[in-house]
Structures are given as C-alpha cells and as structure tokens.
Amino acid sequence: MSLRHVPLEQIDQSQLQRLIDEPVSESRDIEYKRDTYGNADKDHGEYLADISSFGNTAGGEIIIGMTEQAGVPTGFSPLQIDADKEVLRLQNIALSGMQPRIFGLAVHAVPIAGGGSVLVVRIPRSYNLPHRIVSAGVGSSSVLCEIIGRKIRTQRR
C-alpha cells in the first residue's frame, strides 16, 4: 500500500493509520520521521538531501509525525506546532535551497484526533535532473552538493 495514488489534499488520518496497520515499511519511496526538521543548517541540509534523493529517483513521500522501528511505522507522534507555518517553512527551504527546483513538491498537514498534525511531504519524480543542494542554511552557501540517488557529492566553491 502506498499513498501515491491518493490526491495529497485527500489524505486523512485513516489512510495514515493503514500505513501502520498493514504495515508499510520504509522503502525507496516512503520515509517516516518522528520529528520535523530543525532550524540548524545541518537540519536544512538533511531535509534537502532527503527531498532531492526522492526527486532524483522515482519520487516518494516523507511522513513527518510518525514513529517507526526498524523502518516499520508504529504509531503517530503528532506535531504540536502551527501546521500551516511548518508547511510554509518546509516549502520555502525546498524553494531556496535546491537547484533546479522540484516542480510539484507539496506539503500537506493531516489533523490527528486528539490534537496535532502529521505532515506529508510529496516529492514527485523529476525529469529535470540532477537536483543539488545550493544552500543548506545561512552559513553553508559555499558548498554545492549534488544528490544522485542516496549518494552525496560535495564540491567546495
């Protein structure tokens, strides 16, 4: 089971629960994160590496706010933050930190009963390859990283 066939804005808690119940392990096209990406340069770099890896291959989804053990989802860990602000922040990091941009990348907040949200980052397969990190934050603009699959090639400018 995958969420890729479901329009992003139609993903709800019940569909996320199916990922746990079936269970759908992390794979080439899905990854689970308990917490959102932080604000440090290294956190931005991790996010950009994750999304460019998906864009440079078959595309995929990052589910933020789900716990996992050995790549198998085990439950929800809803983000207790302003979901709209976090969606905007993640979109802005992707827009400003990568070249070329991944057309169609989108982030959707799924409300969870009991409070909080799980974020679904959908990264389409890109045909404008390769995507590379040009800025992983304020202090790292002098490093160019090219992401091909899950390997990173770094070049100092």
DARAKA-V566449 format. One line per field, one symbol per residue. burial: 1 if it has 24 or more other ideal C-beta (glycine too) atoms within 12 Angstrom, else 0. Layout:
# DARAKA-V566449
burial = ???
This chain:
# DARAKA-V566449
burial = 0111000100101011101100110100111110111000000111111111111110111111110100001001111000100110111011001110110011111101000111111111110001111111100000111110000100000
